[in-house]
Amino acid sequence: MGLTEFVHLHVHTEYSLRESTLRLSDAVHLAVESGMTSLAITDSNALYGAIPFYNAAKAAGIKPIIGAQLHVGQASVLDSPQPGLVSRSALDTAVFLAEDFRGYQSLVRLVSQAQARVRQPAVTFEELAANATGLIALIGGGESLSLQRFSGGTPDEAATWLKLWLEYWPHTHLFADVQDHGLVRERKGLPAFVRWAREHHVPLVATNDVHYADERDADIQRILAQMDNQGASQALEGDRYGLVTQEEMLHRFSKLPEAAENTLVIAERCNFELPETRPLLPKYPTQDGEPAPVVLRRAAVEGVRRRYGGVEGEVRERLDYELSVIEQMGFSDYFLVVADFIRYAHKNGISTGPGRGSAAGSLVAYALRITDVDPLKYKLLFERFLNPERVSWPDIDTDFEYERRGEVIQYVLERYGRDYVAQIGTFGTLAARAALRDSGRVLQTPPKVVDSLARQIPSMPGITLAKALEEVPGLKAQIESSTEARTLWETASQLEGLPRHTSTHAAGVVISPIPIQDLSPVQPGGDGIPVTQYPMEVIERLGLIKMDFLGLRTLTFLDRCIASIEAHTGKRLDWRNVPMDDSKTFQMLSRGETEGCFQLESAGMRRVLRDLKPSHFEDIVAVNALYRPGPMDNIPAFIASKHGRTPIHYPHADLAPILKDTYGVIVYQEQIMQIAYLMAGFSLGQADLLRRAVGKKKREVLDQERERFVTGCIGKGYDEEVANHVYDLIVRFADYGFPLSHAAAYAVLAFRTAYLRANFFAHFTAALLTMTAGDENKVKTYTRDAKAHRIDVLPPSILHSQSDFTVTSDGNIRTGLLSVKNVGRGAVEAILTARQESDFDSLVDFLQRVNNRICNRRAVEALLQAGALDDFIPTNAAPTVRLQILEEAYQTAEEGRQSKGLGLVFAEDSSAKENVLYIRYDARRGPENQLQQVKQILVNYPGEIRVALYNQANRSLRVLEEKWSVSVRPELISLLEETVGIGNAKLGQMPERRRTSRSQ
């Protein structure tokens, strides 16, 4: 009986980015449908899809074989110092399959080494030899150098290359890969390659270089490949790269039956199993190996003393309890690691948030300054964070000042080691519009057709082409009316959702106790920080612990605002000394004047605040928790009860202490836990389990939990009817309940921004404008708000502006130079550096002293249009005249650079008869000399032009008088009268330059 089974061992899935259209789910489905018992995936230089494939294959009942196709080259080529890409023609390819977990680890290291070569991912033979344990190699496939040499008529070169494989790779783990895609090079080279394999006793194995599901997808795969700049050169020849049936593969290799049979042999040898998940918590490097729980207790006790002044009573009891739970759950190191990088941030002036999520409920976190919300004062529950009755991994997310978050990650990398720290990878996919536009570009669809379809895709999260077709009226008819539109839509629909590129998670960082490459492949990321090839859900499946290092712009804003206040008052604002009941703040909140305040800015929130009229911090916490879909239905009752329009009703009088701050309304998840603790006698750990259970809304679970709750209530003397009523309330609010810990922590930020707005409005607005400078609508909103408070937002000025918006000495706001479009940070720094040496006294002076390679013509013209040059160019001149003035100033500045001479600047627009004259200070020449030059210029022009010239000269002279230590303007007036007969009366009618304080 002939062979009836075959296993695909060379399969590229969607995770061979921009190479394959075969989705993982389709690969597994086709394998099962075809009756295969095993399947491999071998994506190019990557393991992105390895674990999702493993899980999908296991779920479908087939054996997953984890592999990768790697480029291989000689070290002299790959690590050459010569710049540029490594030519693919110098690289071999081979497929590597993991026999077991050790083989998987070897493959992880190889893939990581390949990706470390950014110019061209590849590994050397030496790296292969060092990581061969547990791996099977398939050499000589269709893209290999050996097959190319055999088919090209240079068998000696092929043999020389293949000899390297025999030298570097274990013979028992080497197979000769034979393929049949119907290509000429295969027909020419395969016989010689088979002879070589048999002569050297390398067993044959048959594969198909799979890149799509079946032959009908060949054109779609080519389109995907051409979306990449190098796609045309990487296009596959022919259309036989599908995941074809076992029968088809056995037919193709009927003359080499041993090659097909060896696919089963290899599959039998490959038995990779993922180990059971266990949390791999980071280790804190204690001194002299001191136990982490001992170090943590000492640090926590010291922190509590600083926070409370002592360790007694409730504080002692709560601290001891939390530390015992943390030690019991094995999380002492974790807390110390988090406290370590928080301490680094504080020491280096990097602001951190008051807390995020349920971690704010921990007294230990508060003592270590991980959080900044007093859990005892605000009745925050530790069990909402760590529940000893529900083993879960700790999850402390931290907010850092947005612009310096990267410094903290760099510190962690250096502190705990490059092999143990990495950011978490993500994938960018082909979204609906991108799929249409990129497909249209490759198909050369008329741009009008592409734009017409793409513009109709709604801009909303999660939109797909299929959803758009259902929701957009007329779209289906438009597609069906045009062959081009229909072809484009069908192509894009097949490509939509495929991974397109790798990226980095916005916040996730892994700190591991073991080298990350023992479990996950990595690749280079930004700022030299490694990035895992696996996304977050896979990282967690492997047991690695994710920590979120979030960049919060609000913290950056607060820092800017506080720095501005300190610069003007000489005093540093310390939040520990700010009263949380500040009357100005709560009066402002009650008026709903919260533009720019964290989480309080929306129109709906402002209406709620006006109705609520918050009077204490707890009101801010509650409104933050209630202002969400669902809970906001309770806002009217909440407000009515607060103001006594509706009596406060408690389900039972005993619940008053729990619900009084929220006027009888269940708002927080912690309140549900406290109710179960008080009425049903649950421990807080059990109460947390109840909260989680009822939130799932499963009927059998709800009934089971009701029985436990009611029984507990009756046992504590409560009426059964009351118990059922309270349980119904718990079920009703379980969906909507918000974590009090998170609400309180973020309410702190809301209060701080509100406090600054109420007490330091100009500084608040200046910082706000700096943060939103790129958003035209917000800038307009905040500028109007400033005007309503009788504060002017002055235009940018090269004489007075700093980089950012600043508060002037008279309490107005000066626009920052960085807010000017097309003026970059380098240009601004060049201006400020030159101005630091001495003030600019003319436009030419500005152009000569500022580095024109950094602050180029485009930037200067942008400054002109924004009004930043108005100190030197007439504001009432026509735009063309202003540009002409600038052009003439450039010419004079260039002449001045060449001659090193300093003198007059003159520009004329003969058609508009608008002119400008500048006089620049020259220590080598006295005022009489330069005034004589003015006379020589003026005498040649009609009187109306001389008026404009005088106006400009007069402006320059105001600056020059200080340097000459002599008044020269009267002499100029006399000069004008003498030369052209212009009287003082007429000169007095000329507009004066707006005077501004030097402090601005």
Secondary structure by P-SEA (a helix, b strand, c coil): cccccccccccccccccccccccaaaaaaaaaaacccbbbbbccccccaaaaaaaaaaaacbbbbbbbbbbbbcccccccccccccccccbbbbbbbbccaaaaaaaaaaaaaaacccccccccaaaaaaccccbbbbccccccaaaaaaaaccaaaaaaaaaaaaaccccccbbbbbbbcccaaaaacaaaaaaaaaaacbbbbbbbbcccccccaaaaaaaaaacccccccccccccccccccaaaaaaaacccaaaaaaaaaaaaaccccccccccccccccccccccaaaaaaaaaaaaaaaacccccaaaaaaaaaaaaaaaaaccaaaaaaaaaaaaaaaaaccccccccccccccaaaaaacccccccccccccccccccccccccbbbbbbcccccaaaaaaaaaaaaccccbbbbbbbbcccaaaaaaaaaaaacccaaaaaaaaaaccccccccaaaaaacccaaaaaaaacaaaaaaaaaaaaacccccbbbbccbbbbbcccccccccccccccccbbbbcccaaaaaaacbbbbbbcccaaaaaaaaaaaaaaaaccbbbbccccccccaaaaaaaaacccccccccccaaaaaaaaaaccccaaaaaaaaaacccccccaaaaaaaaaacccccccccccccccccccccccccaaaaaaaaaccccccaaaaaaaaaaaaaccaaaaaaaaaaaaaaaaaacccaaaaaaaaaaaaaaccccccaaaaaaaaaaaaaaaaaaaccaaaaaaaaaaaacccaaaaaaaaaaaaaaccccccccccccccccccccccbbbbbccccccccaaaaaaaaaaaaacccccaaaaaaccccccccaaaaaaaaaaccccccccccccaaaaaaaaaaaaaaaaaaaaacbbbbbbbbccccccbbbbbbbbccccaaaaaaaaaaaaaaccaaaaaaaaaaaaaaaaaaaaaaccccaaaaaaaaaacccccaaaaaaccccccccccc
